[in-house]
Amino acid sequence: MNLAVKRWHWLWVSGLALILVLLPFATALGALVGHIDAIDWQLLLADSYLRAVIWFSVWQAGLSTLLSVGLAVPLARALARRHFPGRNLLLQVFSVALVVPAIVAVYGLVVVHGRQGWVNGLLTSLDWSSGSYLYGLTGILLAHVFFNLPLATRILLQRMESIAPESWRLAQQLGMSSWQHWRLLEWPHVRVILAPIAALVFALCFTSFAIVMSLGGGPRATTLEVAIYQAVRLDFDLPLATQLSLVQLLLCGFILWLGLRLGRPADINPSLGYKVTRPDTNTLAGKLLDGLLLLVGLLLVILPLTGVVLAGFNDHWLQVLADQQLWLAAWNSLWVALCAAALCLFMAWGLLLMRRHTLERWPWMAAVIESVGMITLVVPALVLGTGLFLALRHWVDVFAINLYLVLLVNSVLGLPFMLRVLSTPYLQLAQQHDRLCLSLDITGWHRLRWLEWPVLRPAIGLGLAIVAAFSVGDLGVVALFGTPDVKTLPLLMYQRLGSYQSAAAAVTAVVLLVLCLLVFVGLEKGLGKRHA
């Protein structure tokens, strides 16, 4: 009997993790669905404001996807064809851009492209007419390209580098042209993952909040996420917030369904690091084209980050750093991020544990558990936050426990990233060592300490780093629940930007960027470093 209980010890951990994942969604969706009878769908669909918001949400997401993925394909090809000094540094900068807080990137774009920015200053010195082009659709597209171009480029580059060296040697022997290389070798690899990448980028742009709220420029450039925030915090129109949340939920569900219909990307074998001598690298036209593409990609990503750093070293930096409010906000961001990452790791571990134990006996249950881990792709942050606000406002003071709600929401929103990093090595480890552990009766804490932790430590560090870095820079949920007395760094920076404290906002941006990078590097390289 004791042995049987010991064999089922995992159920307690997995059950608690499953409850922690499902309870916020069940509470939020229950509150939203509870108001569905009060909605006049015919009147709602006839609302010109809602139609305009939906159209702009789809339009800006489509254009952002077209620009990001359309530029990522030739940029990834240029990186695959060229090996030059600084190439690895450029790829590392692309990795950093993935975890830069959205509000920091927005400020960097203001420094470069704002009315008093570098580009307008250059145009003015050349006696060209320059105006404010940043706010509105143009600024939103620039910000989305900043975030999604590095993401799409890294994925596409990894796929292109997986082409076997033998294929390139054969292409050289056959005397293929550059166009034939693309059509016969590269395109068959790229097209497998192009549609899923586009679906992912579209979903990220469709649910973008901080970028649109900062650079939207008015009612004509409003998305569903921003409209939900305005309905809750500015107008306190809860029925409208409920209607918008349900519409957002339906559209995000359709996007997820469409992404699944497009197919999952095939597994990408990592590059072995060999330099493949491609036969199409010596032409002058190819060198000029690749150089131009690399320059454009470099400027789109490097300039905003450089602008943030340079603007932060101004005459007010000592005064801002001496402000107690800054460090209190930094502490709030730090502990919320670390706790959210730890809670997310526990949730992911419990789900993977349940999936491992049910994969052979009940495959359908393992598939359901995998789907549960991806539920946050359907329910965006603002929809989840609005649902929790509606459900809890009659029972507790929501704003008194705002940071705990932010912690909970960020932990469940980071679950897909954590599962993406952990699932493959965890299940491979289980497949290789389950029988041995069963024969030696190594279970529970002993299995975790002596087998799983040493092997999975790098993946755990990377997963924690990604979730914590995203949580440090989160503005959407914090903006919904934040109060004047309880702030995080992104909210403090947004408020300073809104009150035209540009110098203080610049220093705050540097502090936020440094904190985000320290958290990411500390967790990935420190906690995730495997000791010999």
C-alpha positions in Angstrom: 0.0 0.0 0.0 2.8 2.3 0.9 4.5 1.5 -2.4 1.3 2.3 -4.3 1.0 5.7 -2.5 4.6 6.4 -3.3 4.0 5.7 -7.0 1.2 8.3 -7.1 3.0 11.0 -5.1 3.3 13.0 -8.4 -0.5 13.5 -8.5 -0.5 16.0 -5.6 2.1 18.2 -7.3 0.5 18.0 -10.7 -3.0 18.5 -9.3 -2.0 21.7 -7.5 -0.2 23.0 -10.6 -3.3 22.2 -12.7 -5.5 24.1 -10.3 -3.2 27.1 -10.3 -3.3 27.2 -14.1 -7.0 26.7 -14.6 -8.4 28.7 -11.6 -7.5 32.2 -12.9 -8.9 31.4 -16.3 -12.0 29.7 -15.0 -12.6 32.7 -12.7 -12.0 35.3 -15.4 -14.0 33.5 -18.1 -16.8 32.8 -15.7 -17.1 36.5 -14.9 -17.1 37.4 -18.6 -19.5 34.7 -19.6 -21.8 35.7 -16.7 -22.4 39.1 -18.5 -23.0 37.6 -21.9 -26.8 37.7 -21.6 -26.7 41.5 -21.2 -25.0 42.0 -24.6 -27.1 42.9 -27.6 -25.0 41.3 -30.3 -26.8 42.9 -33.2 -26.4 46.4 -31.6 -22.8 45.5 -30.8 -21.9 44.5 -34.4 -23.6 47.6 -35.7 -21.4 49.8 -33.5 -19.1 51.9 -35.8 -16.6 52.3 -33.0 -16.2 48.6 -32.4 -15.9 47.9 -36.2 -13.2 50.6 -36.4 -11.3 49.1 -33.5 -11.5 45.6 -34.8 -10.5 46.7 -38.3 -7.5 48.7 -37.0 -6.4 45.8 -34.8 -6.4 43.4 -37.8 -5.0 45.9 -40.2 -1.9 46.9 -38.1 -1.3 43.3 -37.1 -1.4 42.2 -40.8 0.9 45.0 -41.9 3.3 44.4 -39.0 3.5 40.7 -39.9 4.1 41.5 -43.6 6.9 43.9 -42.8 8.5 41.8 -40.1 8.4 38.4 -41.8 8.9 39.9 -45.3 12.1 41.6 -44.2 13.2 38.6 -42.0 13.4 36.2 -44.9 16.1 38.1 -47.0 17.9 39.2 -43.8 18.1 35.6 -42.5 19.4 34.6 -46.0 22.0 37.4 -45.8 23.2 36.2 -42.4 23.3 32.6 -43.7 25.4 33.6 -46.7 27.9 35.9 -44.8 30.3 35.2 -42.1 31.9 38.5 -40.9 33.5 39.9 -37.8 30.7 41.0 -35.4 28.2 38.5 -36.8 27.8 36.7 -33.5 27.5 40.1 -31.7 24.7 41.1 -34.1 22.9 37.8 -33.3 23.3 38.5 -29.6 21.8 41.9 -30.0 18.9 40.3 -31.8 18.4 38.1 -28.8 18.5 41.0 -26.4 15.9 42.8 -28.5 13.5 39.9 -27.7 13.4 40.7 -24.0 13.6 44.5 -24.1 10.5 45.9 -22.3 8.0 47.4 -24.7 7.9 50.8 -23.0 11.8 51.0 -23.3 11.7 50.2 -27.0 9.0 52.9 -27.4 11.2 55.5 -25.7 14.1 54.5 -27.9 11.9 54.9 -31.0 10.9 58.4 -29.7 14.6 59.3 -29.4 15.3 58.2 -32.9 12.1 59.0 -34.8 10.3 61.6 -32.6 9.7 65.2 -33.5 13.0 66.2 -31.9 14.6 62.8 -32.8 17.7 62.0 -34.7 16.0 61.3 -38.0 14.1 64.6 -38.0 17.2 66.4 -36.9 19.1 65.0 -39.9 16.3 65.9 -42.3 16.1 69.4 -41.0 19.9 69.9 -41.4 19.4 68.9 -45.1 16.6 71.4 -45.5 14.0 68.7 -46.0 10.5 69.0 -44.7 10.2 66.8 -41.7 7.1 66.3 -39.5 5.9 64.0 -36.8 5.5 60.6 -38.4 6.0 58.5 -35.3 2.6 58.6 -33.6 -0.1 56.5 -35.3 0.2 53.6 -37.6 3.8 54.3 -38.6 5.1 54.3 -35.1 3.2 51.1 -34.3 4.7 49.4 -37.3 8.2 50.5 -36.4 7.9 49.2 -32.9 6.4 45.8 -34.0 9.2 45.4 -36.5 11.8 46.1 -33.8 10.5 43.2 -31.7 9.4 40.7 -34.3 12.1 41.1 -37.0 14.8 39.6 -34.7 12.5 36.8 -33.6 11.5 35.8 -37.2 15.1 36.2 -38.4 16.6 33.9 -35.7 14.1 31.2 -36.4 14.5 31.4 -40.2 18.3 31.6 -39.9 18.4 28.4 -37.8 16.3 26.7 -40.4 18.5 27.8 -43.3 21.7 26.7 -41.4 20.2 23.2 -41.1 20.7 22.6 -44.8 23.2 19.8 -45.2 26.7 20.9 -46.4 26.5 18.1 -49.0 23.6 19.9 -50.7 25.7 23.0 -51.1 28.6 21.0 -52.6 26.3 19.4 -55.0 24.8 22.7 -56.0 28.3 24.0 -56.6 29.2 21.0 -58.8 25.9 21.5 -60.8 26.7 25.3 -61.3 23.4 26.5 -59.9 22.6 30.2 -59.8 21.7 32.1 -56.7 18.0 32.0 -57.7 18.2 28.2 -58.1 19.8 27.9 -54.6 16.8 29.8 -53.2 14.2 27.9 -55.2 15.5 24.4 -54.8 17.4 24.4 -51.5 16.3 27.2 -49.2 12.7 27.7 -50.0 11.6 24.1 -49.3 13.1 24.5 -45.8 11.7 28.0 -45.2 8.2 27.4 -46.4 7.7 24.7 -43.7 7.9 27.3 -40.9 6.9 30.5 -42.7 3.2 30.2 -42.1 3.5 29.3 -38.4 6.0 32.2 -37.9 3.6 34.6 -39.6 0.7 33.3 -37.4 2.8 33.8 -34.2 3.9 37.3 -35.2 0.3 38.2 -36.2 -1.0 37.1 -32.8 1.7 39.0 -30.9 0.9 42.2 -32.9 -2.8 41.7 -32.5 -2.6 41.5 -28.7 0.0 44.3 -28.4 -0.9 46.8 -25.7 2.0 49.0 -24.5 3.1 49.9 -28.0 -0.3 50.8 -29.2 -1.2 52.8 -26.1 2.1 54.7 -26.3 2.3 55.3 -30.0 -1.3 55.0 -31.1 -1.8 58.8 -31.2 -5.6 58.9 -30.7 -8.9 57.1 -31.2 -8.2 56.3 -34.9 -5.3 54.1 -33.8 -6.9 52.0 -31.1 -6.8 48.3 -30.8 -9.1 46.0 -28.7 -6.4 45.7 -26.0 -6.3 49.5 -25.5 -10.0 49.9 -25.8 -10.5 47.3 -23.0 -8.0 49.3 -20.8 -9.8 52.6 -21.5 -13.2 51.1 -20.7 -12.0 49.8 -17.3 -9.6 52.4 -16.0 -10.7 55.6 -17.7 -14.4 55.3 -18.2 -15.2 52.5 -15.7 -17.6 51.1 -18.3 -17.7 47.5 -17.2 -20.4 46.3 -19.7 -18.3 47.7 -22.6 -15.2 46.2 -21.2 -17.0 42.8 -21.0 -18.2 43.1 -24.6 -14.8 44.0 -25.9 -13.1 41.2 -23.9 -15.5 38.6 -25.3 -14.9 39.9 -28.9 -11.1 39.8 -28.2 -11.4 36.3 -26.9 -13.3 35.1 -29.9 -10.9 36.6 -32.3 -7.8 35.3 -30.5 -9.4 31.8 -30.5 -9.8 32.1 -34.3 -6.2 33.2 -34.7 -5.0 30.2 -32.6 -7.2 27.8 -34.6 -5.9 29.3 -37.9 -2.3 28.9 -36.6 -3.0 25.2 -35.8 -4.5 24.7 -39.3 -1.4 26.2 -40.9 0.5 23.4 -39.2 3.3 23.2 -36.6 6.8 23.9 -37.7 9.0 20.9 -38.1 11.8 20.2 -35.7 14.9 22.2 -36.5 18.2 20.5 -36.1 20.7 22.9 -34.5 23.7 23.9 -36.6 26.9 22.0 -35.9 28.9 25.2 -36.3 30.6 24.3 -39.6 31.1 27.1 -42.0 29.5 26.1 -45.2 31.1 27.4 -48.3 28.2 28.6 -50.4 28.8 29.0 -54.1 26.7 32.3 -54.3 28.8 34.5 -52.0 31.3 36.0 -54.3 29.2 38.1 -56.7 29.4 41.8 -56.3 25.6 42.2 -56.5 25.1 39.6 -53.8 27.6 41.3 -51.5 25.9 44.8 -52.0 22.4 43.4 -51.5 23.4 41.4 -48.4 25.3 44.4 -47.0 22.3 46.7 -47.5 19.9 44.2 -45.8 22.3 43.8 -42.8 22.6 47.6 -42.5 18.8 48.0 -42.5 18.3 45.3 -39.9 21.1 46.7 -37.8 19.7 50.2 -37.8 16.2 49.1 -37.1 17.3 47.2 -33.9 20.5 49.0 -32.8 19.4 52.6 -33.1 16.5 52.5 -30.6 18.7 50.7 -28.0 21.5 53.2 -28.5 19.0 56.0 -28.2 17.8 54.8 -24.8 21.3 54.5 -23.4 22.5 57.9 -24.7 19.4 59.7 -23.6 19.7 58.2 -20.1 23.0 60.0 -19.4 21.6 63.5 -19.0 21.9 66.2 -16.4 19.1 64.8 -14.2 20.4 61.3 -13.7 21.8 61.9 -10.2 18.5 63.5 -9.1 16.4 60.7 -10.6 18.7 57.9 -9.1 18.3 59.6 -5.7 14.5 59.3 -5.9 13.2 56.7 -3.5 10.1 56.2 -5.8 12.4 54.8 -8.5 14.0 52.1 -6.3 10.7 51.2 -4.7 9.2 50.7 -8.2 12.4 48.7 -9.2 11.9 46.5 -6.1 8.3 45.9 -7.0 9.2 44.9 -10.5 12.0 42.6 -9.3 10.2 40.6 -6.7 7.0 40.3 -8.9 9.2 39.0 -11.8 11.1 36.5 -9.7 8.0 35.2 -8.0 6.1 35.0 -11.3 9.0 33.0 -12.9 9.2 30.6 -9.9 5.4 30.1 -9.9 5.4 29.5 -13.6 8.2 26.9 -13.3 6.1 25.1 -10.7 3.1 25.1 -13.0 5.1 23.9 -15.9 6.8 21.2 -13.9 3.5 19.9 -12.5 2.0 19.7 -16.0 5.0 18.0 -17.5 5.0 15.5 -14.6 1.4 14.7 -15.2 2.0 14.4 -18.9 5.0 12.0 -18.4 2.9 9.7 -16.1 -0.2 9.7 -18.4 1.5 9.5 -21.8 1.6 5.7 -22.1 -1.6 4.9 -20.2 -3.9 7.7 -21.3 -2.5 9.5 -24.4 -5.7 11.6 -24.7 -5.1 13.0 -21.2 -1.5 13.9 -22.1 -2.8 15.8 -25.2 -5.3 17.6 -23.0 -2.6 18.6 -20.6 -0.4 19.9 -23.4 -3.4 22.0 -24.6 -4.0 23.4 -21.1 -0.4 24.8 -21.1 -1.1 26.8 -24.3 -4.4 28.2 -23.1 -2.8 31.6 -22.6 -2.4 32.0 -26.3 -6.2 32.3 -26.6 -6.8 34.5 -23.5 -4.7 37.7 -23.8 -3.4 39.6 -20.7 -6.0 42.4 -20.7 -8.9 39.9 -21.2 -7.6 37.8 -18.3 -7.0 40.9 -16.1 -10.5 42.3 -16.9 -12.2 39.0 -16.1 -10.3 38.8 -12.7 -11.3 42.4 -12.0 -15.0 41.6 -12.6 -14.9 38.4 -10.6 -13.0 39.7 -7.5 -14.2 43.3 -7.2 -17.2 42.3 -5.1 -15.1 40.2 -2.7 -11.8 42.0 -2.2 -10.2 45.4 -2.9 -8.6 44.5 -6.2 -6.2 47.5 -6.1 -5.0 46.5 -2.6 -3.7 43.2 -3.9 -2.7 44.5 -7.3 0.9 43.2 -7.4 -0.2 39.7 -6.4 -2.7 39.7 -9.2 0.0 40.9 -11.6 2.3 38.1 -10.3 -0.4 35.5 -10.9 -1.3 36.8 -14.4 2.3 37.0 -15.5 3.0 33.5 -14.3 0.3 31.9 -16.3 1.0 34.1 -19.3 4.6 32.9 -19.3 3.6 29.2 -19.2 3.8 28.6 -23.0 7.4 29.9 -23.0 8.4 27.8 -20.0 6.8 24.7 -21.5 8.4 25.4 -24.9 11.9 25.4 -23.2 11.4 22.5 -20.8 9.1 20.0 -22.5 11.6 18.5 -25.1 14.5 17.9 -22.7 12.3 16.8 -19.9 10.4 14.2 -21.9 13.7 13.0 -23.5 15.2 12.6 -20.0 12.1 10.6 -18.9 12.3 8.4 -22.0 15.9 7.5 -21.3 15.9 7.0 -17.6 12.3 6.1 -16.4 12.9 2.3 -16.4 16.2 2.7 -14.6 14.7 5.0 -12.0 11.8 2.6 -11.5 14.1 -0.4 -11.1 16.2 1.5 -8.5 13.2 3.0 -6.8 14.4 6.6 -7.4 11.4 8.8 -7.2 10.3 12.2 -5.9 12.9 14.4 -4.3 15.8 12.0 -5.0 15.0 11.8 -8.7 14.7 15.6 -8.9 17.9 16.2 -7.0 20.2 13.6 -8.6 18.8 13.3 -12.1 16.5 16.0 -13.3 18.1 19.1 -11.8 21.7 18.5 -13.1 20.5 17.7 -16.6 17.7 20.2 -16.9 19.4 23.1 -15.1 20.3 25.0 -18.3 16.8 24.7 -19.7 15.3 25.7 -16.3 17.6 28.8 -16.2 16.6 29.8 -19.7 12.9 29.4 -19.0 13.1 31.4 -15.7 15.1 34.1 -17.5 12.5 34.5 -20.3 9.5 34.6 -18.0 11.2 36.9 -15.4 12.4 39.3 -18.1 9.0 39.6 -19.7 7.5 40.2 -16.3 9.9 42.9 -15.4 8.9 44.8 -18.5 5.2 44.1 -18.3 3.0 47.2 -18.6 -0.4 45.8 -19.7 -1.5 44.1 -16.5 0.2 46.6 -14.3 -1.5 49.5 -16.0 -4.9 47.8 -15.4 -4.3 47.2 -11.6 -1.7 49.8 -10.8 -2.3 52.6 -8.2 -0.5 55.9 -7.5 1.0 54.3 -4.3 2.0 50.9 -5.8 4.0 51.1 -9.1 6.4 49.1 -11.1 9.2 50.5 -13.3 7.3 50.3 -16.6 4.3 52.0 -15.1 6.5 54.7 -13.5 8.2 55.3 -16.8 4.9 55.5 -18.7 3.6 58.1 -16.2 6.7 60.2 -16.6 6.5 60.0 -20.3 2.8 61.1 -20.1 3.6 64.0 -17.9 6.4 65.2 -20.2 9.2 64.4 -17.7 11.5 63.3 -20.6 14.8 63.5 -18.7 13.4 61.5 -15.7 11.8 59.0 -18.1 15.1 58.5 -19.9 17.0 57.6 -16.7 14.1 55.3 -15.7 14.3 53.6 -19.1 18.0 52.9 -18.6 17.4 51.5 -15.1 14.6 49.3 -16.4 16.7 48.1 -19.3 19.6 47.3 -17.0 17.3 45.5 -14.6 15.7 43.4 -17.3 19.1 42.4 -18.7 20.5 41.6 -15.3 17.6 39.4 -14.5 17.8 37.6 -17.8 21.6 37.1 -17.8 21.6 36.3 -14.1 19.1 33.5 -14.3 20.2 32.1 -17.7 24.0 32.2 -17.0 24.0 32.0 -13.2 21.2 29.7 -12.2 21.3 27.9 -15.6 25.0 27.2 -15.7 25.8 23.6 -15.5 28.6 22.8 -13.1 31.2 20.2 -14.0 
